[in-house]
């Protein structure tokens, strides 16, 4: 799966749970994968930290998909799409 874009939609901070939730979409040529992600956070954290945490959670989840986990498909990214080394 060659990811060409990552988008985060519907970010919501739930103060009672102390978590940030959002839908992280990984766009590829053949398909789009949407993952509901929840990460623990503090309201005073910088916005970029929450974004990175959501992307890390999405990559953790996609790594559990059978085609990725078994090695039938390899996860790769277009230049500049992933903000950190995978």
C-alpha positions as CSV (number, residue, x, y, z in Angstrom):
1,X,0.0,0.0,0.0
2,X,1.6,3.2,-1.2
3,X,0.2,6.0,0.8
4,X,-0.1,9.3,-1.1
5,X,-1.9,11.4,1.5
6,X,-2.8,11.4,5.2
7,X,-5.8,13.4,6.4
8,X,-7.2,13.9,9.9
9,X,-10.9,14.8,10.2
10,X,-13.3,15.3,13.1
11,X,-10.7,15.9,15.8
12,X,-12.4,16.0,19.2
13,X,-10.9,16.4,22.6
14,X,-12.9,14.6,25.2
15,X,-11.9,16.2,28.5
16,X,-13.7,13.7,30.7
17,X,-11.6,10.9,29.2
18,X,-8.5,12.9,28.6
19,X,-8.2,11.8,25.0
20,X,-8.1,13.1,21.5
21,X,-10.1,11.2,18.9
22,X,-10.3,11.7,15.1
23,X,-10.7,9.8,11.9
24,X,-7.3,9.3,10.2
25,X,-7.6,8.6,6.4
26,X,-4.7,7.0,4.5
27,X,-5.2,7.6,0.8
28,X,-3.6,5.2,-1.7
29,X,-4.0,4.7,-5.5
30,X,-6.2,1.5,-5.1
31,X,-8.1,2.4,-1.9
32,X,-8.6,4.7,1.0
33,X,-8.5,3.4,4.6
34,X,-10.2,5.3,7.4
35,X,-9.3,4.5,11.0
36,X,-10.9,5.8,14.1
37,X,-8.1,6.7,16.5
38,X,-8.1,7.7,20.1
39,X,-5.0,8.8,21.9
40,X,-4.4,10.0,25.5
41,X,-3.6,13.7,25.6
42,X,-3.6,16.9,27.6
43,X,-5.4,20.1,26.4
44,X,-2.3,22.2,26.9
45,X,-0.2,20.0,24.5
46,X,0.7,21.6,21.2
47,X,-1.6,20.8,18.3
48,X,1.1,19.2,16.2
49,X,1.8,16.6,19.0
50,X,-1.8,15.4,18.9
51,X,-1.6,15.1,15.1
52,X,1.6,13.0,15.3
53,X,0.1,10.8,18.0
54,X,-3.0,10.2,15.9
55,X,-0.9,9.2,12.8
56,X,1.2,6.9,15.0
57,X,-2.0,5.2,16.3
58,X,-3.3,4.9,12.7
59,X,-0.1,3.2,11.6
60,X,-0.3,0.9,14.6
61,X,-3.8,-0.1,13.6
62,X,-3.0,-0.6,9.9
63,X,-0.1,-2.8,10.9
64,X,-2.6,-5.2,12.4
65,X,-4.4,-5.6,9.1
66,X,-3.8,-9.1,7.7
67,X,-2.3,-8.1,4.4
68,X,0.2,-5.8,6.1
69,X,0.9,-8.1,9.1
70,X,1.5,-11.2,7.0
71,X,3.7,-9.3,4.5
72,X,1.5,-9.7,1.5
73,X,1.5,-5.9,1.2
74,X,4.2,-3.5,2.2
75,X,3.3,-0.1,3.7
76,X,5.2,2.8,2.0
77,X,4.7,6.5,1.7
78,X,5.1,9.2,-1.0
79,X,7.9,11.7,-0.2
80,X,6.9,14.1,2.5
81,X,3.7,12.3,3.4
82,X,4.8,10.6,6.7
83,X,6.1,13.2,9.2
84,X,8.5,10.6,10.9
85,X,10.4,7.4,10.1
86,X,8.2,4.3,10.0
